[in-house]
Amino acid sequence: MTAKKQLLTETALQLFYARGIHAIGINEILAQSGVAKKTLYHHFASKDELLLAALQLRHERFISWLNESLQQATTGDAAVEKLFMALSSWFNSEEEKLGYFRGCFFINTSAEFSDAESAVFQRCQLHKQVVRETIGRYLQCDEQRLNKVCLLMEGAIVTAQVSGGADAACALAVKILSNDKGQG
C-alpha cells in the first residue's frame, strides 16, 4: 500500500470510528489527511471503497489484538477470563492498538449500512464471523458455549458503549459463564 493510500485509510478509519460514516464527508477526510482529491480518487473510486479499506484495516488490527490477548490461555476457562479482561482494557481505552473506545466499529457501521446485500454490511458480518472463529480456537468448547461467550462479549461491547459500565459488564459475563459451566 502506498503511503498516501495508507494515510487516507488511517484518516478515514479515525474519523469514521469517532463520528460515524454518514457524518463524515470526503472533504473532511481530505482536509484532515492533507491529500488531494485527485489522489483520493486514484486509490478509491468511492467513499464506500474507502470505507471498505478502513474496515479491513480495523479488522486486521482487531484480530491481531484478539490473538495477542488470548494466546497465553492454556485452557478454555483461562481464554474466557483473558477475553473479558482484554475487553475491559479496551473499553477503558487502555489498548494502544485499538485506540480510544467508541464501541465496535463493525456494529456501528452495520447500523448505518443495514442492507444485507451491501458490501459494507457483508464485510461487517465477515468480521464478526472471524472474531467468533478466533475465539473458538482458544475456547476449545462446544457450539453452545461458544455462542454464549460471543453473545456475552457483544452485549458487553454494547453495554460499555451505551452506558459506560465496562468493568461491570465484563465481570458479570465471566460470572454467568462460570455459573453456567458448574451447572453443565
Sequence and secondary structure as in RCSB ss.txt:
>XXXX:A:sequence
MTAKKQLLTETALQLFYARGIHAIGINEILAQSGVAKKTLYHHFASKDELLLAALQLRHERFISWLNESLQQATT
GDAAVEKLFMALSSWFNSEEEKLGYFRGCFFINTSAEFSDAESAVFQRCQLHKQVVRETIGRYLQCDEQRLNKVC
LLMEGAIVTAQVSGGADAACALAVKILSNDKGQG
>XXXX:A:secstr
  HHHHHHHHHHHHHHHHH STT  HHHHHHHHT  HHHHHHH SSHHHHHHHHHHHHHHHHHHHHHHHHTT  S
HHHHHHHHHHHHHHHHTT  TTT S  S HHHHHHHH   TTSHHHHHHHHHHHHHHHHHHHHH   HHHHHHHH
HHHHHHHHHHHHH  HHHHHHHHHHHHHHHHHH 
